[in-house]
């Protein structure tokens, strides 16, 4: 596999060139280390990340509580079947697994919400 091509540092105003996966040069990598998903745990299984059997039980309870309807679509007056359970305040941003912090979402709403969370 060919080596990754070098690109400009993502730090605003920096002209350094890097091939680091983070996109930042050596001078700015540490400064931007906390950007995005601070608690992302790449390479860990779903059980190691806290989504094992207890999560499956909690997920089923939330789907039943929300009557298997997407709560985001429901707020807009549309009835859509929910297929996933999402954290209202993401765990990466300090949210918890409490029932009050969980809601049922359809896949398009879940994907859109997750995409906006990653850009915060």
N, C-alpha and C positions, 0 to 999 in steps of 0.2 A: 504494500500500500504506500503511495507517495506521501511524503511529509506534508504537514499542514502548511498552507501558504501564509506568509506573513501579512499582517494587516495593521492599519494604524490603531493606536491605543484608543479605547472608547472614552477615556477621560477628556472632557471638554477642554480644548486648547492644547492638548499634548500632541506633539508631532512624532513621538517615538513609534517604532514599528515592533510588533510582537507576534508570536505564533502561539501564545498561551490560550487555552480554551476559554478562559474567562473574558478575554478580549482586552485586558489591561496590561500595561507594561509593568516591569518590576517596581518602578517608583510608585505606581498607583494601585497595584493589586491589593495591598493591605488596606488602603484607604477605602476601597469599594468591596471589601470582603463581606460586609453585612448586608449588601444590597439584595433585594429580591427575597427569596425564600431562605430566611436565616436558619431555619431548623430542618432544611431538606436533608434527608438521610439516604443518599444514593447507595444502591447496592444492598440494602437491607430488605428482608422478606416482609410481606404484609403483616405477619405475626410480630416481627421485631419492631415494626412501626406502630403497633397498637391496633391493628385491624384483624385480629383473630376471631375466635368464637364469641367472646364477649361483645365485640363490635357487631357481629352478625345478629345476635339477639337484640341489641339496642336498635340496629337498623330496621329489623322487622317490626319492632314496637313503634318506631317513628312513622314508618310507612302506614301502619294500621291507624295510628293517631291522626294522621293527615288524610285518611281515607284514600290512600294511593293516588292523590292528586298533587300535581306540581303546584307548589305554593306561589312561585313567581308568576306563572301563567294565571293562577287564580286571582292574584292581585290585579291583573289586567282584564279580568272577566272572561277568561278562556279556561275551559275544563280540559286538561291534558293529563294522561296517565303518568305518574311519577315512577321512575325506574331506579333512582339513586337517592341517597341521603347525603346532605352536605352540611358542613359547619357554617353557620351564619358569620361568625367571626372565625377565620381560619386558625387552625392550631399553630401554624407558622407565625401568626400575628398575635398569639396569646390566648386564643380561644380554647374552650374546654369541650369535653364530651358530654356535658350536661344536656338533658333533653331540651331545655330551653334554648340551647345554642345550635340545635339541629333542625333541619327542615327537609322535606321531600321535594325533589326537583326532577323534571324530565331531563333527558340527556342533553338536548340543545341548550337549555337554560344552565345546566351544570357546567357545560363546556365554556359557555360565554362568561359565567361568573368567575370560573377559575382563571380564564385568560385575563380578565381585568384585575384580579388579585395579583397576578404575577407581575404586572406593570407598576404596581404601587411602590 
